[in-house]
Amino acid sequence: MEFQALQQRALAIRQQYAAWEQGQYGRSWTRAELVLGLVGDVGDLVKLAMAHEGVRRIPDKETKLAHELADCLWSLIVIAANYDIDLEQAFLDTMDALEHHLRDSGSML
């Protein structure tokens, strides 16, 4: 699946959540609350990584880790869209900058 298709699907799901939030709370989440949601997902991701390292016991940790990584990606796509960031281009630009940094520092490539 192309990244644009992932974005479209993520944003369609976000619209469904926004409608649900409107019905439940009288408003949908703000951009800041979306970021806070990502922080919660990252916390869950950390716990699952710890389980993979053997310092937490979480049943079905492999499946849950995959789910949490997908949750984090979904959150990042949604947050980027809410801040009018072209996440695909930002990713490509960042990878270029990292490669240039590594090349210039003599660490790699």
LINJOBEL-V800059 format. One record per backbone hydrogen bond with DSSP energy under -1.0 kcal/mol. NH is the residue of the N-H (numbers start at 1). CO is the residue of the C=O. Records with the same first field share a line. If there is no record, write none. Layout:
# LINJOBEL-V800059
NH=CO  CO
This chain:
# LINJOBEL-V800059
6=2
7=3
8=4
9=5
10=6
11=7
12=8
13=9
14=10
15=11
16=12
17=13
18=14
19=15
20=16
21=17
22=18
23=19
24=20
25=21
26=22
34=30
35=31
36=32
37=33
38=34
39=35
40=36
41=37
42=38
43=39
44=40
45=41
46=42
47=43
48=44
49=45
50=46
51=47
52=48
53=49
54=51
55=50
64=60
65=61
66=62
67=63
68=64
69=65
70=66
71=67
72=68
73=69
74=70
75=71
76=72
77=73
78=74
79=75
80=76
81=77
82=78
83=79
84=81
85=80
87=85
90=86
91=87
92=88
93=89
94=90
95=91
96=92
97=93
98=94
99=95
100=96
101=97
102=98
103=99
104=100
105=101
107=102
108=102
